[in-house]
């Protein structure tokens, strides 16, 4: 049986949206959507990506910048790097 890897983030930060500069607190390991809408990001890998998100969605893309233009959603930046904790789905117990 394989393990599922749960991601646990160290901290969460307010995101500063900008069309010109990377977030001064980032980069972020991911984003948590608090208000649904459209989201345009600049990834750590250098791509610009735009898509629709829903409240409560976890966007697991390393992000340098959230664009002001093209973003109507509200997101929270998640600290980088995430810790990976093995989880055995059959037992409900975290494996050390």
KAUR-V980861 format. One record per residue. N is the residue number from 1. RES is the residue in one letter. SS is DSSP state (helix for helix, strand for strand, loop for the rest). PSI is psi in degrees with one decimal (* if undefined). D_LAST is the distance of its C-alpha to the last C-alpha in Angstrom with 2 decimals. Layout:
BEGIN
N,RES,SS,PSI,D_LAST / N,RES,SS,PSI,D_LAST
END
This chain:
BEGIN
1,X,loop,140.5,16.44 / 2,X,loop,162.2,14.95 / 3,X,loop,149.3,12.08 / 4,X,strand,135.3,13.28 / 5,X,strand,112.6,12.31 / 6,X,strand,142.1,12.80 / 7,X,strand,129.1,14.52 / 8,X,strand,126.4,14.48 / 9,X,loop,146.9,17.48 / 10,X,loop,-42.8,18.21 / 11,X,loop,164.4,21.85 / 12,X,strand,144.4,24.72 / 13,X,strand,150.4,28.25 / 14,X,strand,139.2,31.74 / 15,X,loop,134.0,32.95 / 16,X,loop,110.5,36.35 / 17,X,loop,144.5,38.12 / 18,X,loop,145.6,40.57 / 19,X,loop,-2.4,42.66 / 20,X,loop,-23.6,42.97 / 21,X,loop,151.0,40.00 / 22,X,loop,152.8,36.22 / 23,X,loop,130.6,34.46 / 24,X,loop,-21.0,34.61 / 25,X,loop,-25.8,31.08 / 26,X,loop,-170.9,29.52 / 27,X,loop,162.3,28.54 / 28,X,strand,145.5,26.08 / 29,X,loop,-25.2,23.03 / 30,X,strand,178.8,24.30 / 31,X,strand,142.4,26.65 / 32,X,strand,128.1,26.62 / 33,X,strand,122.5,30.03 / 34,X,strand,-26.9,31.58 / 35,X,strand,126.5,35.09 / 36,X,loop,157.0,35.90 / 37,X,strand,-153.0,38.30 / 38,X,strand,149.9,38.58 / 39,X,strand,126.8,36.28 / 40,X,strand,125.6,37.27 / 41,X,strand,160.2,34.87 / 42,X,strand,114.4,35.08 / 43,X,strand,163.7,31.91 / 44,X,loop,-29.8,30.46 / 45,X,loop,-5.8,31.84 / 46,X,loop,9.1,35.30 / 47,X,loop,148.1,35.99 / 48,X,strand,127.2,37.54 / 49,X,strand,135.3,36.26 / 50,X,strand,138.7,37.67 / 51,X,strand,171.0,36.64 / 52,X,strand,137.5,36.72 / 53,X,strand,159.0,33.75 / 54,X,loop,156.0,33.25 / 55,X,loop,135.5,32.02 / 56,X,loop,-7.2,28.29 / 57,X,loop,139.8,27.67 / 58,X,strand,119.5,24.89 / 59,X,strand,107.1,26.43 / 60,X,loop,62.6,23.81 / 61,X,loop,125.8,26.29 / 62,X,loop,124.5,26.23 / 63,X,strand,131.0,29.44 / 64,X,strand,-36.4,31.90 / 65,X,strand,141.0,34.55 / 66,X,strand,121.5,35.40 / 67,X,loop,143.8,39.08 / 68,X,loop,-48.8,41.54 / 69,X,loop,125.2,43.86 / 70,X,loop,-0.2,42.38 / 71,X,loop,121.6,39.76 / 72,X,loop,-14.0,40.47 / 73,X,loop,160.0,36.89 / 74,X,strand,130.2,35.09 / 75,X,strand,158.6,31.60 / 76,X,strand,130.9,28.98 / 77,X,strand,134.5,27.38 / 78,X,strand,136.1,23.60 / 79,X,loop,147.5,22.31 / 80,X,loop,142.4,21.44 / 81,X,loop,158.6,19.05 / 82,X,loop,152.6,16.45 / 83,X,strand,140.6,12.74 / 84,X,strand,120.9,11.06 / 85,X,strand,117.8,7.97 / 86,X,strand,140.1,7.47 / 87,X,strand,127.2,8.96 / 88,X,strand,107.8,10.50 / 89,X,loop,-22.6,14.03 / 90,X,loop,-28.1,15.28 / 91,X,loop,-22.7,13.15 / 92,X,loop,15.6,12.75 / 93,X,strand,136.9,9.28 / 94,X,strand,132.1,6.36 / 95,X,loop,126.3,3.84 / 96,X,loop,*,0.00
END
